[in-house]
Amino acid sequence: MPQDAGTPGRDPHAATGKRASALQIFLTFTQITLSGFGGTGFWSRLVLVERRHWLTHRDYVDCMSVAQLLPGPNVFNLAVIIGHRLGGLAGSAAAISGLVLWPFLIMIAVGLLYERYGELALVQRALAGISAVAVGLVLANSIKLASVLPRRWRPWLFVALAFAGIGLMRLPLIGVVAALAPFGIALAWREKH
């Protein structure tokens, strides 16, 4: 049971030292992964810190910092760290299983449905609409992120060349990046020296 935030002299964010069963960890990470459409970072913090009270805010930030330093997806690393912290080796296995099992099964089901119904005009129109939304989200996010970049013309030249190569001429991504990267590195190095 979490500490009462209203009790005098008690820090509501003090370390809890909680333990959890493998089943509880599995179900919690299942909830996180099924809620986290588009990313699980928000849901991980909400569920682990605010709802379950398994971690303090500070503990969560510390675990996330370590997870970001390790190779691989942050949420996967976070699940291993927190699962181990709450339930040892079995907790880590339960956290990873809860995190990947349902998306895996859902994608298998979606793949089977697409194989069966993918040629229907309604499905094709829906996928075209989803593609347009995805492109819009990527562009909006890119513009927002680019707004904080220094105002220089060279990076925009590379953006335009990459867009022309991939988007207009339909060249392979890896080839366009391999062709543009040496020039970008050389220009960046030249500006620094």
N, C-alpha and C positions, 0 to 999 in steps of 0.2 A: 504494500500500500504506500503511495507516495506521501511525502511529508506534507503537512498542512502549511500552505503559504502564509496563513494568518497567525501561526504560532509565534509568539515573540521570541527573539533570539535564535530562530532557526532560519537557515538559508534555504529558500525553496529550490535552489539550483545546486545544492550540495550533492556530492557523489552518492549514488544510491547503492552501489555494489550489488545490483540485482543479478539473479540467475533466472534462467527460463528453460523450459523443457524443449527438446528438439521439435515436438509438435507445435508448441506455441510459436517458436521461431519460424518454422515453416509456414504456418498460417499467417503470421504477421508479414512476412516477405511476400507471400502470395497476395495479400491485400495491397501491399505497396505496388507490386508490379501490375496488378489489374487496375489500380487507380491511376497509375502514372503514364497515361497516354501522352506521348511526346516528351517524356522524361520523368525520372523518378526522384530527382533530387528534392523537390518540394515535399513530396509525399513521404519520403524517408524521414526527413526531419520532423514533419507533423506527427507521424505515427510513432516513431521511436522516442521522441522527446516529449511531445505534448499529450499524446493519448496513452501510450503504454508506460511512460515515465521510466523507461529502461535506462535512459541516458540523460545527463544534464545537457544544457546547451553547450557548455564548455567541452564536455566529453565528445559530443557530436562533432564539434568543430575540430577537435584534436584528431578524431578518427578520420574525418573527411580530409584533413591535411595530409595524413599519412597515405590515405587511399589515392590522392592525387599525385603523390610522388612515385608510387609504384607503377610499373608498366601495366597496360590493360585498361579496360573501362573502369571509371571511377566507382560506379555503382556496384560493379562486381567485386572490386577490392573492398569497398565499404561493407558489403554483405559478409565477406569472409572475416573481416576484422571484428565487426559487431557480433556476428554469429559465434565466433571463438570466444569473445569476451563474455557473452551471456551463457554459452553452453559448451565450451570447449570444442574439440574436433567435431563432435556430432552436431553442435550448434552451427559451425561453419558449413557443414554439408547440408544441414536443413535450410539455412539461409540461401545458399546457392540454388538448392533444389526449388525452393519456393519462388525464387526470383526468375528462374529460366524455364521451369516446367510448363507453366500455363501459356506464356508467349509461344513456346515451341509447339504446343498442341494447337493453339489458335491458328498459327501460321500453317500448320499441316492441314487443318480444316479449311482455311481460306484457300489454300492451294488446290485442294480437292474440289471445292465449290467452283473455283475459277476454271479448272479443267473441264468441269461438267457444263457450266453456264457462261463461260467467258466469251463465247461468240454471240450471245444475245445482244441486240442493239441497246437495250436498256442498261446492261452491264457496261458496254463500251462507252456509252454517254456518261455514266456515273464515273468511270475511271478517267475519262477526259476532263470532267469537272474537278475531280480530286487532283489531277495533275496540274490544272490551272491554279488551284488553291495553293498547292505545294510550291509552285514557282513563285506565286505572289508572296508567300510567307518568307521564302528564301531571299527574294529581292528586298522586301521590307526590312528584314533583319540585316541584310548586307548594307543597305543604305543607312540604317541606324548606327551600325558599327563603324561605317566609314565616316560618319559625321564627326568623329573624334580624332580622325587621322590628320596629320599635317597636310596642308594644302599644297601638294606638289603634283606636277603633271605626269611624271614618269610612272608612278604606280597605276594611274588611270590608263596609261598607254598599254600596260601589260594586261589590265582587266579587259580592255577593248580587244586586244589581240587574242586573248584566251577565249572571249565570247565569240569572236569571229571564227576562230578555228574550231571550237567545239559546237557552238550553237548554230552557226550559219553554214559552215563547210562540212559539218558532221565528221570531223577528224577524231580519232581516238584520244581520250583524255590523257592517257599516259604519254602519248607522242607529243601532244601540245605542251604539256608540263615539261617533258624532257627537252623540248626545243627552246622554251622560253626561260627555264630556270637558270641556265648558265649566264644568259644576258642579264637577268635580274640580279643575280649574285654579283656579277662583275660591276654593274652600275652601283649597287649598294656599297660594295667595297671601295669603289672609286670615290664616292661621296664621303666616306669615312676617312679616307687618307688623303 
